[in-house]
Amino acid sequence: MDQFVEQLRQVSPLSDEIVGQLLEEMKEVSFAKGELSIREGERDPFVWFVKTGLVRAFVEREGKDISLWFASDSEVINFVYRNISAYNVQMVENTTLLRIPKTKLDYLCRSSLELANWGLKIQDYYLREYENYFINDSWMEAREQYESLLKTRPDLILKLPLKHIASYLQITPQSLSRIRASVKK
């Protein structure tokens, strides 16, 4: 739990008291590789964090599985709450998640300026990440996106099946294999 707490505190300083309150309301849930924690179209009253492991979010459109994003140790899965999930969240490996009811997190944030500021910083971080993706990365060629992923998230390249990386890049696994071969040269 220490690594998870340190990651929480990297976003914004949190006192031991606030961390204790937050952890007290969180429930640890373990999932096996391949299991879904959240299903598209279903009600999900929780905010989820990855304690350990690796997950991916995906949607199925026109018979295609499209990976949207990946999260690993100490990352947030969905901090911005939706009443109905817009995507599926699947375990890429055996994973332990922490979940907190959105209503409890809202209550804690209303009663603690420290925690409210922490939450705003998390939202700001992910908003900037999405903005960067849509402004910069989404316009790149698949090879450039793959090279960017290699630089920014090499851990993902080592852990993810090629089909998930290919679907994230919106190319076929065969095209990804050709890109990987040319990048190695």
N, C-alpha and C positions, 0 to 999 in steps of 0.2 A: 504494500500500500504506500510505502514511502516514496517510490518513484512516481506514482500517480499524484500524490500530494505535491511533490516538487514541481511536476508539470502544471498543476493548478496554479501554483504560486508564481510560475514564470509569466503567466498572463498578467497578473497583478498581485501585489502583496495581499496575503490573507492571514489573519491572526489564527492562532491555534484554536481559539474559541469558535470562530466562524467555520474553520475546516471541520472541527468536531460536529458542529450543527449540520453541516452539509453531509458529512459521511454518515451521520446518524439516520438521516432520511433516505440514504441510498441503499438499494438492495443489490447484492451481487448475484448475477445469473450467468451460469455457464452454458455454452452451446458447443455442439460438435461441428466439425467441418461439414459444410454443406447445408446446415440448418439455417432457417430464416428466423430473425427476431422480429422483423416488421414486414408486413405484407402490404403491397400497394392496394389502396382502396379500403383498407381496414382502419378502424379507429385506433389511435395510439396515444394514450394519455401521458406518455413519459418523455423525458429528456434522457438520452442515452450517452454514455461515455465508454470508451474502450479501456478497460483496465490492462488487459494483456491480449494479444492476438492480432488478427487482421480481418477486416470486413470489407465488403464492397456493396455499394448501392447500385441497383440496376432497375431498368424497366423493360418490359417486353412490348415491342411495337411491330406490327405486321410480321409476326413470327420470328422477329430478331430479338436477341438478348443484347441490350446496350448498357455497358457499364458506365455509370455517371461519375463516381468518385470512389476513393478507397480511404480507409482510416485504420491506423494501427495504434500501438501502445499509447495510452494517455490522451488520445484525441477524442474530440466530440463527434458523435454521430449526427445527432439532430438537436441543435440548441434552439433553433427557431421552430417553435411548436406549430403544428398543423393538426386540426381535429382529425382529419383523414389523411393517411400517409400517401404521398405522391410517388413513392418508390418502394422497392423491396430492399431489405438489408440482409445479406447472406454472409455466413462465416466462411472465410477462405481457408482458415485453419481452426483448430480448437481454440475457442476464444472465451474470455471472461469479460462480461459487460457489467457496468454499474448503471442502474436506472433510478431516477427520482421522478415522482409524479410532478407534472408541470405545475399543478396547483400548489404543491409544497415549495417548489423552487421559487415561484412567484411570491409566496408568502415570505420566505426567507429574504428575498431581494427587497421587498417592501419594508422589512424590519431592520435591514442592515445596508447602510450606504456603501460600506466596504464590499459587500457581496454584489450589490447592484452595479457598482463600478466594474467589478470583475466580469459580470455578465455582459455589460456593454462592450468591454474590451474583447471578449470572445466573439461577440457578434460583429464588431468592427473588423477583427482579423479575418473571419470567414467571408465577410462582404468584400474585403479587399482581394482575397484569394479568388473569389468568383469573378470579380470585376477584371482582375488580371487575366484570368483564363479567357473570358469573352472578348476582351480588348486585344489581347496579344496571342495567346496560344491557339485559340479556336480557328484563327486565320492561317496558321502555319500549315505547311505540308506535313504529312504523317511522319516523314523522317525527322523533321525538325521537332515535332512534338515528342517523338520517341527520345531524341537526344536530350531534350529539355527534361523529360522524365528521368532519364539516366543521371542527369546532373543533380536534380532536386530531390529525387526519391529513389536512390539506387536500391534501397531495401525492398521496394515493391517489385523491381525487376527480378530480384532473386527469389521472391516468394510467390508471385502470382503466376498462375497458368497462362501460357501464351494467348489462349482464347479470350481471357479477360482483358489483357492489355490490348489485344487487337480490337475488341469491341469498344474499349475506351477511346481508342484512336479512330474508330469507325472505319476499319479496314479488315480484310480477311486475314486469318492466321498465316496463309501462304505469303501475302504481301508483307506481313510483319517479319516472317522468316527471311525474306529477301532484304529487308531494311536492316535487320540485325546482322546479317552476313556482310553487308556493305559497310556498316558502322565498325565492325571488328577489323576491317582491312586498314 
